[in-house]
């Protein structure tokens, strides 16, 4: 079973690289916000696979914390974009 989880982590790592490149190449604030949201989603999936691989509950707390902070950050950026009128 470890082989499947390691392959999943490798694929998630590749997805993280692609989404990070998307953030770096984005020209507008909206594109960067979407890219960061995608990167955080990939990070959360990586933490979930790590939790399954290591059978550790600490990762689940990290997932919850990451998701809540990501949501608050997305709301803050969207309100900023709305007020700025982009």
ROLUM-254504 format. One record per atom (N, C-alpha, C): residue number from 0; chain; y, z, x; residue in three letters. Coordinates in Angstrom, 3 decimals. Example, Ala and Ser with C-alpha at 12.3 -4.5 7.8 and 13.67 -1.06 7.14 Angstrom:
PT seq mol       yy       zz       xx type
PT   0   A   -5.690    7.800   13.190  ala
PT   0   A   -4.500    7.800   12.300  ala
PT   0   A   -3.300    7.800   13.200  ala
PT   1   A   -2.250    7.080   12.850  ser
PT   1   A   -1.060    7.140   13.670  ser
PT   1   A    0.030    7.870   12.900  ser
END
This chain:
PT seq mol       yy       zz       xx type
PT   0   A   -1.206    0.000    0.826  unk
PT   0   A    0.000    0.000    0.000  unk
PT   0   A    1.254    0.000    0.859  unk
PT   1   A    1.149    0.481    2.076  unk
PT   1   A    2.319    0.513    2.943  unk
PT   1   A    2.799   -0.889    3.291  unk
PT   2   A    1.898   -1.842    3.322  unk
PT   2   A    2.282   -3.207    3.671  unk
PT   2   A    3.241   -3.781    2.634  unk
PT   3   A    2.958   -3.572    1.385  unk
PT   3   A    3.816   -4.080    0.311  unk
PT   3   A    5.194   -3.429    0.387  unk
PT   4   A    5.220   -2.139    0.635  unk
PT   4   A    6.502   -1.432    0.701  unk
PT   4   A    7.314   -1.866    1.918  unk
PT   5   A    6.639   -2.118    3.043  unk
PT   5   A    7.354   -2.587    4.225  unk
PT   5   A    7.891   -3.997    4.031  unk
PT   6   A    7.139   -4.838    3.360  unk
PT   6   A    7.633   -6.191    3.045  unk
PT   6   A    8.831   -6.098    2.107  unk
PT   7   A    8.754   -5.193    1.140  unk
PT   7   A    9.884   -5.000    0.219  unk
PT   7   A   11.122   -4.524    0.967  unk
PT   8   A   10.948   -3.614    1.920  unk
PT   8   A   12.089   -3.144    2.718  unk
PT   8   A   12.676   -4.268    3.562  unk
PT   9   A   11.828   -5.125    4.097  unk
PT   9   A   12.325   -6.259    4.878  unk
PT   9   A   13.133   -7.210    3.997  unk
PT  10   A   12.641   -7.470    2.797  unk
PT  10   A   13.364   -8.353    1.877  unk
PT  10   A   14.677   -7.718    1.436  unk
PT  11   A   14.682   -6.426    1.222  unk
PT  11   A   15.906   -5.724    0.839  unk
PT  11   A   16.903   -5.748    1.996  unk
PT  12   A   16.401   -5.618    3.219  unk
PT  12   A   17.281   -5.726    4.385  unk
PT  12   A   17.936   -7.093    4.479  unk
PT  13   A   17.168   -8.147    4.215  unk
PT  13   A   17.728   -9.495    4.208  unk
PT  13   A   18.770   -9.650    3.103  unk
PT  14   A   18.487   -9.096    1.941  unk
PT  14   A   19.452   -9.142    0.838  unk
PT  14   A   20.718   -8.377    1.191  unk
PT  15   A   20.575   -7.274    1.915  unk
PT  15   A   21.748   -6.501    2.336  unk
PT  15   A   22.606   -7.312    3.308  unk
PT  16   A   21.967   -8.025    4.218  unk
PT  16   A   22.724   -8.876    5.144  unk
PT  16   A   23.470   -9.991    4.408  unk
PT  17   A   22.807  -10.604    3.453  unk
PT  17   A   23.432  -11.690    2.701  unk
PT  17   A   24.604  -11.168    1.876  unk
PT  18   A   24.425  -10.046    1.193  unk
PT  18   A   25.516   -9.521    0.367  unk
PT  18   A   26.661   -8.994    1.234  unk
PT  19   A   26.347   -8.471    2.410  unk
PT  19   A   27.414   -8.036    3.317  unk
PT  19   A   28.214   -9.232    3.836  unk
PT  20   A   27.523  -10.313    4.128  unk
PT  20   A   28.221  -11.537    4.549  unk
PT  20   A   29.104  -12.053    3.425  unk
PT  21   A   28.650  -11.910    2.185  unk
PT  21   A   29.438  -12.345    1.041  unk
PT  21   A   30.739  -11.533    0.958  unk
PT  22   A   30.634  -10.239    1.206  unk
PT  22   A   31.825   -9.382    1.179  unk
PT  22   A   32.797   -9.789    2.279  unk
PT  23   A   32.281  -10.058    3.465  unk
PT  23   A   33.145  -10.410    4.590  unk
PT  23   A   33.811  -11.775    4.418  unk
PT  24   A   33.149  -12.694    3.737  unk
PT  24   A   33.703  -14.034    3.561  unk
PT  24   A   34.563  -14.181    2.314  unk
PT  25   A   34.549  -13.199    1.451  unk
PT  25   A   35.299  -13.283    0.193  unk
PT  25   A   36.797  -13.282    0.468  unk
PT  26   A   37.505  -14.084   -0.292  unk
PT  26   A   38.950  -14.200   -0.100  unk
PT  26   A   39.739  -13.340   -1.081  unk
PT  27   A   39.234  -13.185   -2.283  unk
PT  27   A   39.982  -12.417   -3.275  unk
PT  27   A   39.393  -11.014   -3.430  unk
PT  28   A   40.197  -10.146   -3.973  unk
PT  28   A   39.777   -8.763   -4.180  unk
PT  28   A   38.637   -8.671   -5.190  unk
PT  29   A   38.662   -9.534   -6.182  unk
PT  29   A   37.607   -9.526   -7.191  unk
PT  29   A   36.264   -9.894   -6.550  unk
PT  30   A   36.257  -10.919   -5.697  unk
PT  30   A   35.021  -11.312   -5.027  unk
PT  30   A   34.506  -10.212   -4.109  unk
PT  31   A   35.411   -9.532   -3.445  unk
PT  31   A   34.991   -8.423   -2.581  unk
PT  31   A   34.413   -7.272   -3.390  unk
PT  32   A   35.019   -6.989   -4.535  unk
PT  32   A   34.520   -5.910   -5.392  unk
PT  32   A   33.119   -6.229   -5.910  unk
PT  33   A   32.910   -7.477   -6.308  unk
PT  33   A   31.587   -7.883   -6.787  unk
PT  33   A   30.578   -7.826   -5.641  unk
PT  34   A   30.990   -8.266   -4.459  unk
PT  34   A   30.102   -8.222   -3.304  unk
PT  34   A   29.727   -6.804   -2.907  unk
PT  35   A   30.697   -5.900   -2.938  unk
PT  35   A   30.391   -4.500   -2.627  unk
PT  35   A   29.469   -3.882   -3.667  unk
PT  36   A   29.667   -4.268   -4.922  unk
PT  36   A   28.784   -3.778   -5.978  unk
PT  36   A   27.355   -4.269   -5.751  unk
PT  37   A   27.216   -5.530   -5.367  unk
PT  37   A   25.887   -6.076   -5.078  unk
PT  37   A   25.269   -5.390   -3.864  unk
PT  38   A   26.088   -5.116   -2.851  unk
PT  38   A   25.582   -4.442   -1.656  unk
PT  38   A   25.098   -3.034   -1.980  unk
PT  39   A   25.820   -2.338   -2.822  unk
PT  39   A   25.396   -0.988   -3.222  unk
PT  39   A   24.112   -1.050   -4.050  unk
PT  40   A   23.992   -2.061   -4.900  unk
PT  40   A   22.758   -2.210   -5.677  unk
PT  40   A   21.563   -2.443   -4.753  unk
PT  41   A   21.761   -3.229   -3.712  unk
PT  41   A   20.690   -3.467   -2.741  unk
PT  41   A   20.369   -2.175   -1.995  unk
PT  42   A   21.397   -1.422   -1.631  unk
PT  42   A   21.197   -0.142   -0.950  unk
PT  42   A   20.396    0.822   -1.815  unk
PT  43   A   20.710    0.886   -3.086  unk
PT  43   A   19.986    1.771   -4.003  unk
PT  43   A   18.520    1.347   -4.102  unk
PT  44   A   18.275    0.046   -4.143  unk
PT  44   A   16.887   -0.418   -4.171  unk
PT  44   A   16.158   -0.060   -2.883  unk
PT  45   A   16.850   -0.152   -1.755  unk
PT  45   A   16.246    0.254   -0.493  unk
PT  45   A   15.914    1.734   -0.466  unk
PT  46   A   16.799    2.541   -1.016  unk
PT  46   A   16.522    3.977   -1.100  unk
PT  46   A   15.332    4.264   -2.019  unk
PT  47   A   15.202    3.496   -3.093  unk
PT  47   A   14.078    3.694   -4.008  unk
PT  47   A   12.757    3.335   -3.334  unk
PT  48   A   12.747    2.252   -2.585  unk
PT  48   A   11.521    1.884   -1.870  unk
PT  48   A   11.208    2.920   -0.793  unk
PT  49   A   12.230    3.420   -0.119  unk
PT  49   A   12.016    4.460    0.886  unk
PT  49   A   11.474    5.738    0.257  unk
PT  50   A   11.952    6.064   -0.924  unk
PT  50   A   11.444    7.247   -1.630  unk
PT  50   A    9.970    7.074   -1.965  unk
PT  51   A    9.593    5.871   -2.359  unk
PT  51   A    8.183    5.622   -2.670  unk
PT  51   A    7.333    5.611   -1.404  unk
PT  52   A    7.879    5.061   -0.330  unk
PT  52   A    7.133    4.966    0.924  unk
PT  52   A    6.898    6.335    1.553  unk
PT  53   A    7.929    7.162    1.570  unk
PT  53   A    7.829    8.469    2.217  unk
PT  53   A    7.438    9.597    1.273  unk
PT  54   A    7.425    9.299   -0.031  unk
PT  54   A    7.078   10.294   -1.051  unk
PT  54   A    7.969   11.537   -0.906  unk
PT  55   A    9.276   11.287   -0.870  unk
PT  55   A   10.253   12.364   -0.661  unk
PT  55   A   11.265   12.344   -1.807  unk
PT  56   A   11.520   13.499   -2.390  unk
PT  56   A   12.429   13.599   -3.529  unk
PT  56   A   13.901   13.564   -3.125  unk
PT  57   A   14.203   13.772   -1.863  unk
PT  57   A   15.599   13.778   -1.406  unk
PT  57   A   16.244   12.414   -1.641  unk
PT  58   A   15.468   11.355   -1.501  unk
PT  58   A   16.003   10.016   -1.709  unk
PT  58   A   16.465    9.813   -3.153  unk
PT  59   A   15.803   10.462   -4.080  unk
PT  59   A   16.199   10.320   -5.476  unk
PT  59   A   17.569   10.942   -5.718  unk
PT  60   A   17.849   12.048   -5.050  unk
PT  60   A   19.176   12.653   -5.153  unk
PT  60   A   20.230   11.754   -4.512  unk
PT  61   A   19.874   11.125   -3.390  unk
PT  61   A   20.790   10.181   -2.749  unk
PT  61   A   21.066    8.976   -3.644  unk
PT  62   A   20.039    8.517   -4.339  unk
PT  62   A   20.219    7.391   -5.264  unk
PT  62   A   21.198    7.772   -6.365  unk
PT  63   A   21.016    8.934   -6.951  unk
PT  63   A   21.900    9.389   -8.027  unk
PT  63   A   23.341    9.509   -7.533  unk
PT  64   A   23.522   10.110   -6.374  unk
PT  64   A   24.859   10.257   -5.806  unk
PT  64   A   25.494    8.902   -5.506  unk
PT  65   A   24.726    7.987   -4.940  unk
PT  65   A   25.237    6.660   -4.601  unk
PT  65   A   25.636    5.885   -5.852  unk
PT  66   A   24.822    5.969   -6.882  unk
PT  66   A   25.122    5.235   -8.117  unk
PT  66   A   26.378    5.780   -8.783  unk
PT  67   A   26.531    7.092   -8.818  unk
PT  67   A   27.718    7.685   -9.446  unk
PT  67   A   28.976    7.317   -8.666  unk
PT  68   A   28.926    7.424   -7.333  unk
PT  68   A   30.090    7.060   -6.525  unk
PT  68   A   30.410    5.581   -6.624  unk
PT  69   A   29.387    4.749   -6.699  unk
PT  69   A   29.605    3.313   -6.853  unk
PT  69   A   30.267    2.994   -8.189  unk
PT  70   A   29.812    3.660   -9.238  unk
PT  70   A   30.412    3.448  -10.550  unk
PT  70   A   31.885    3.852  -10.549  unk
PT  71   A   32.181    5.010   -9.975  unk
PT  71   A   33.576    5.464   -9.934  unk
PT  71   A   34.434    4.521   -9.093  unk
PT  72   A   33.889    4.036   -7.996  unk
PT  72   A   34.620    3.083   -7.167  unk
PT  72   A   34.864    1.765   -7.878  unk
PT  73   A   33.878    1.287   -8.612  unk
PT  73   A   34.030    0.042   -9.361  unk
PT  73   A   35.084    0.191  -10.458  unk
PT  74   A   35.081    1.329  -11.138  unk
PT  74   A   36.082    1.571  -12.171  unk
PT  74   A   37.476    1.633  -11.560  unk
PT  75   A   37.611    2.296  -10.421  unk
PT  75   A   38.918    2.401   -9.765  unk
PT  75   A   39.426    1.031   -9.313  unk
PT  76   A   38.551    0.232   -8.736  unk
PT  76   A   38.973   -1.099   -8.276  unk
PT  76   A   39.310   -1.990   -9.462  unk
PT  77   A   38.545   -1.903  -10.529  unk
PT  77   A   38.834   -2.752  -11.690  unk
PT  77   A   40.155   -2.362  -12.350  unk
PT  78   A   40.446   -1.074  -12.389  unk
PT  78   A   41.740   -0.646  -12.940  unk
PT  78   A   42.887   -1.120  -12.046  unk
PT  79   A   42.684   -1.071  -10.736  unk
PT  79   A   43.697   -1.552   -9.802  unk
PT  79   A   43.937   -3.060   -9.978  unk
PT  80   A   42.851   -3.814  -10.120  unk
PT  80   A   42.981   -5.257  -10.318  unk
PT  80   A   43.672   -5.554  -11.636  unk
PT  81   A   43.348   -4.791  -12.667  unk
PT  81   A   43.964   -5.005  -13.970  unk
PT  81   A   45.472   -4.733  -13.926  unk
PT  82   A   45.865   -3.672  -13.258  unk
PT  82   A   47.288   -3.356  -13.172  unk
PT  82   A   48.044   -4.346  -12.293  unk
PT  83   A   47.370   -4.836  -11.264  unk
PT  83   A   48.001   -5.772  -10.344  unk
PT  83   A   48.120   -7.154  -10.954  unk
PT  84   A   47.234   -7.479  -11.880  unk
PT  84   A   47.322   -8.753  -12.582  unk
PT  84   A   46.690   -9.906  -11.848  unk
PT  85   A   45.671   -9.639  -11.065  unk
PT  85   A   45.018  -10.719  -10.331  unk
PT  85   A   44.018  -11.438  -11.190  unk
END
